[in-house]
Amino acid sequence: MIWVLGEKRGDALAPVTCEALGAGRLLAGPLKKELNLLLLGDGMDDLSEGVLKKADRIYLIEHSLLNPYTGYGYKKVLGEFFKDKDISALIIPGTSMGRDLAPLLSVSLGLACVMNITGIEVSNNIVHVKRPLYGGKIIETLALEGGAVISIMPRSFKESPDSEKQGEQISLGARLTEDDLRVRPVEIIRESERRDISEAEVLVAGGRGVGGPEGFHILEELASALGGLTAASRGAVNAGWRPPASQVGQTGKVVSPKLYIACGISGAPQHIAGMRTSRYVIAINKDPNAPIFREADLGITGDLFEVIPELIKEIKGIQEGEP
Amino acid sequence: MNIIVCLKRVPDTGVRLEIEKDGMELKPDFPWVLNPYDEFAIEEAIRIKERFGGSVTLITLGSEGGEEILRRGVATGADVEVYVKDPLLKGLDEINIARVLSAAISTIPFDMILGGKQGTDMDSGVVGGALAGLLDIPLVSAVKRLNILSEERRVQAFREVEGATEIVECALPALFTTHKGLNEPRYPTLSGIMRAKKQEIRYLDLNSIGIAPDHLSNRNFIRRVRLSYPLLNRRGVILKGDIKRQVQEAVTFLKDEVRIL
């Protein structure tokens, strides 16, 4: 069977849950296997509504200690759940939760572990998966020859269409004590930008060319006009202008937004590694020879402090012109 | 506080990588460096040792070339170097690497294990979590701040999650994987480099840690089929001249192709 572990974000399901179900369908369809969704947490009654028609079966496993996530808590509950079940693949979102959990689970379930999958292909019952290595400079294709825990890169798989039939919903309890958790969650501090750059549809990224922390205000304005977030290059993070969580690149995050706007970023290989999988790239740079232009669909040559205000004005003009 | 730091060497992140004709391996002509995330692990271990005493043991494994990164770690202040060196370790998958590490580490007393949150080569971040699971000790991954609580047997850790920081606590012994922002790694000192040259590396192989080669033989049911370069289908249009006109073309692109407006 193909299994997908869903993830909650706030009071709703994280978008990557539907992407994981999309990835699961790519396996379940050709392999003619059932696709089952697992949701762990506490008080999740309304949560499964959006996914009811995307899985054949939905298991809700509830316990007060399953919210928030803990690696050993999830490992114990899932270990018991899977004791008498067959696993061809267990797909886990490539989020901070999934990256923490996948190796723990793979060891305890005796399965292979493949992280950061961006593509799945099945032909003649042979499963091939793709993942970026070396920060995206190289793509590796792997054949899976046994059961595996697979984590998928956020924004790499399309949500699967709803099927006609509604999946069967099964609620289960769990046995868990405080001691099982091993690591005790104390507090979660929400940062001002609530979403993570790896999950944003639009990213406006700034580099050294932004000149300082105050220069990022205009990038933020552009990002919010496009409903996106700001990100930063290693240079801007190391200079202390932006937090490490916003860093794109080989020692930061690998992102795949629909639109990536690189502002004042020259385009070092380590940075390219982090944004290469973006669907569309626009680069804004004073230097017409900046390597970033080779990685862009569209390059704007000019001072970003002249270009971006003009861009915001034009974008807002169009948005306000809409009925 | 006795701390084990797991190290890995990776291709320098600044260089171009090329694939061999057979499509299965990289051409070996690139410089190796210590995995950047491991630098934060070494630095944190040294800081904890400086505050609480104890020792820092570095461990790496592989078929060749690990000496350089071990020496670098000693030059910045680590005490002991362990190298599990065996030709059978070449190309081993992450879960099996964790198995080898856990066998080697089970002979060394420790309070904490540190290591980078992922290698910048495979970008998997599996070894840390798998090792914690195999040793059955608490795991806190992608840590950006560590506080040893006064009673010394508990640690508070800050980890990055989507759009938030999570604070957790656990008892020692435990394993933490380190993220950027945890500290500013120091550079090796001259006296450190001299000391590192004289220091002896403790070599182990699979036999000496009690792992039979066929224990690793299944390679965990994952088989590499090929390596390839990412497909690039960028339009690569570079606009020039009047900014107003350039911006108008960009907006048309946003409207008609990206379809975001």
Boltz contact constraints between the chains, C-beta under 6 A:
constraints:
  - contact:
      token1: [A, 71]
      token2: [B, 139]
      max_distance: 6.0
  - contact:
      token1: [A, 96]
      token2: [B, 161]
      max_distance: 6.0
  - contact:
      token1: [A, 99]
      token2: [B, 125]
      max_distance: 6.0
  - contact:
      token1: [A, 100]
      token2: [B, 141]
      max_distance: 6.0
  - contact:
      token1: [A, 103]
      token2: [B, 126]
      max_distance: 6.0
  - contact:
      token1: [A, 103]
      token2: [B, 129]
      max_distance: 6.0
  - contact:
      token1: [A, 103]
      token2: [B, 130]
      max_distance: 6.0
  - contact:
      token1: [A, 104]
      token2: [B, 129]
      max_distance: 6.0
  - contact:
      token1: [A, 104]
      token2: [B, 133]
      max_distance: 6.0
  - contact:
      token1: [A, 107]
      token2: [B, 130]
      max_distance: 6.0
  - contact:
      token1: [A, 107]
      token2: [B, 133]
      max_distance: 6.0
  - contact:
      token1: [A, 107]
      token2: [B, 134]
      max_distance: 6.0
  - contact:
      token1: [A, 112]
      token2: [B, 220]
      max_distance: 6.0
  - contact:
      token1: [A, 112]
      token2: [B, 221]
      max_distance: 6.0
  - contact:
      token1: [A, 112]
      token2: [B, 222]
      max_distance: 6.0
  - contact:
      token1: [A, 113]
      token2: [B, 95]
      max_distance: 6.0
  - contact:
      token1: [A, 113]
      token2: [B, 126]
      max_distance: 6.0
  - contact:
      token1: [A, 115]
      token2: [B, 124]
      max_distance: 6.0
  - contact:
      token1: [A, 116]
      token2: [B, 123]
      max_distance: 6.0
  - contact:
      token1: [A, 133]
      token2: [B, 122]
      max_distance: 6.0
  - contact:
      token1: [A, 134]
      token2: [B, 17]
      max_distance: 6.0
  - contact:
      token1: [A, 134]
      token2: [B, 121]
      max_distance: 6.0
  - contact:
      token1: [A, 137]
      token2: [B, 17]
      max_distance: 6.0
  - contact:
      token1: [A, 138]
      token2: [B, 17]
      max_distance: 6.0
  - contact:
      token1: [A, 138]
      token2: [B, 227]
      max_distance: 6.0
  - contact:
      token1: [A, 139]
      token2: [B, 228]
      max_distance: 6.0
  - contact:
      token1: [A, 139]
      token2: [B, 230]
      max_distance: 6.0
  - contact:
      token1: [A, 140]
      token2: [B, 227]
      max_distance: 6.0
  - contact:
      token1: [A, 141]
      token2: [B, 225]
      max_distance: 6.0
  - contact:
      token1: [A, 141]
      token2: [B, 226]
      max_distance: 6.0
  - contact:
      token1: [A, 142]
      token2: [B, 222]
      max_distance: 6.0
  - contact:
      token1: [A, 142]
      token2: [B, 224]
      max_distance: 6.0
  - contact:
      token1: [A, 143]
      token2: [B, 223]
      max_distance: 6.0
  - contact:
      token1: [A, 143]
      token2: [B, 225]
      max_distance: 6.0
  - contact:
      token1: [A, 145]
      token2: [B, 221]
      max_distance: 6.0
  - contact:
      token1: [A, 145]
      token2: [B, 223]
      max_distance: 6.0
  - contact:
      token1: [A, 146]
      token2: [B, 221]
      max_distance: 6.0
  - contact:
      token1: [A, 182]
      token2: [B, 138]
      max_distance: 6.0
  - contact:
      token1: [A, 183]
      token2: [B, 138]
      max_distance: 6.0
  - contact:
      token1: [A, 183]
      token2: [B, 140]
      max_distance: 6.0
  - contact:
      token1: [A, 183]
      token2: [B, 168]
      max_distance: 6.0
  - contact:
      token1: [A, 183]
      token2: [B, 170]
      max_distance: 6.0
  - contact:
      token1: [A, 184]
      token2: [B, 169]
      max_distance: 6.0
  - contact:
      token1: [A, 185]
      token2: [B, 168]
      max_distance: 6.0
  - contact:
      token1: [A, 186]
      token2: [B, 167]
      max_distance: 6.0
  - contact:
      token1: [A, 186]
      token2: [B, 168]
      max_distance: 6.0
  - contact:
      token1: [A, 186]
      token2: [B, 169]
      max_distance: 6.0
  - contact:
      token1: [A, 187]
      token2: [B, 167]
      max_distance: 6.0
  - contact:
      token1: [A, 188]
      token2: [B, 164]
      max_distance: 6.0
  - contact:
      token1: [A, 188]
      token2: [B, 166]
      max_distance: 6.0
  - contact:
      token1: [A, 189]
      token2: [B, 165]
      max_distance: 6.0
  - contact:
      token1: [A, 190]
      token2: [B, 164]
      max_distance: 6.0
  - contact:
      token1: [A, 191]
      token2: [B, 163]
      max_distance: 6.0
  - contact:
      token1: [A, 191]
      token2: [B, 164]
      max_distance: 6.0
  - contact:
      token1: [A, 194]
      token2: [B, 163]
      max_distance: 6.0
  - contact:
      token1: [A, 195]
      token2: [B, 163]
      max_distance: 6.0
  - contact:
      token1: [A, 196]
      token2: [B, 162]
      max_distance: 6.0
  - contact:
      token1: [A, 196]
      token2: [B, 163]
      max_distance: 6.0
  - contact:
      token1: [A, 244]
      token2: [B, 180]
      max_distance: 6.0
  - contact:
      token1: [A, 244]
      token2: [B, 181]
      max_distance: 6.0
  - contact:
      token1: [A, 245]
      token2: [B, 160]
      max_distance: 6.0
  - contact:
      token1: [A, 250]
      token2: [B, 13]
      max_distance: 6.0
  - contact:
      token1: [A, 250]
      token2: [B, 120]
      max_distance: 6.0
  - contact:
      token1: [A, 251]
      token2: [B, 36]
      max_distance: 6.0
  - contact:
      token1: [A, 251]
      token2: [B, 180]
      max_distance: 6.0
  - contact:
      token1: [A, 259]
      token2: [B, 258]
      max_distance: 6.0
  - contact:
      token1: [A, 259]
      token2: [B, 260]
      max_distance: 6.0
  - contact:
      token1: [A, 269]
      token2: [B, 14]
      max_distance: 6.0
  - contact:
      token1: [A, 270]
      token2: [B, 13]
      max_distance: 6.0
  - contact:
      token1: [A, 276]
      token2: [B, 230]
      max_distance: 6.0
  - contact:
      token1: [A, 280]
      token2: [B, 258]
      max_distance: 6.0
  - contact:
      token1: [A, 293]
      token2: [B, 238]
      max_distance: 6.0
  - contact:
      token1: [A, 297]
      token2: [B, 234]
      max_distance: 6.0
  - contact:
      token1: [A, 297]
      token2: [B, 235]
      max_distance: 6.0
  - contact:
      token1: [A, 298]
      token2: [B, 237]
      max_distance: 6.0
  - contact:
      token1: [A, 298]
      token2: [B, 250]
      max_distance: 6.0
  - contact:
      token1: [A, 298]
      token2: [B, 253]
      max_distance: 6.0
  - contact:
      token1: [A, 299]
      token2: [B, 238]
      max_distance: 6.0
  - contact:
      token1: [A, 300]
      token2: [B, 239]
      max_distance: 6.0
  - contact:
      token1: [A, 300]
      token2: [B, 246]
      max_distance: 6.0
  - contact:
      token1: [A, 300]
      token2: [B, 250]
      max_distance: 6.0
  - contact:
      token1: [A, 301]
      token2: [B, 240]
      max_distance: 6.0
  - contact:
      token1: [A, 302]
      token2: [B, 243]
      max_distance: 6.0
  - contact:
      token1: [A, 306]
      token2: [B, 243]
      max_distance: 6.0
  - contact:
      token1: [A, 307]
      token2: [B, 243]
      max_distance: 6.0
  - contact:
      token1: [A, 310]
      token2: [B, 243]
      max_distance: 6.0
  - contact:
      token1: [A, 310]
      token2: [B, 247]
      max_distance: 6.0
  - contact:
      token1: [A, 311]
      token2: [B, 247]
      max_distance: 6.0
  - contact:
      token1: [A, 314]
      token2: [B, 247]
      max_distance: 6.0
  - contact:
      token1: [A, 314]
      token2: [B, 251]
      max_distance: 6.0
  - contact:
      token1: [A, 318]
      token2: [B, 261]
      max_distance: 6.0
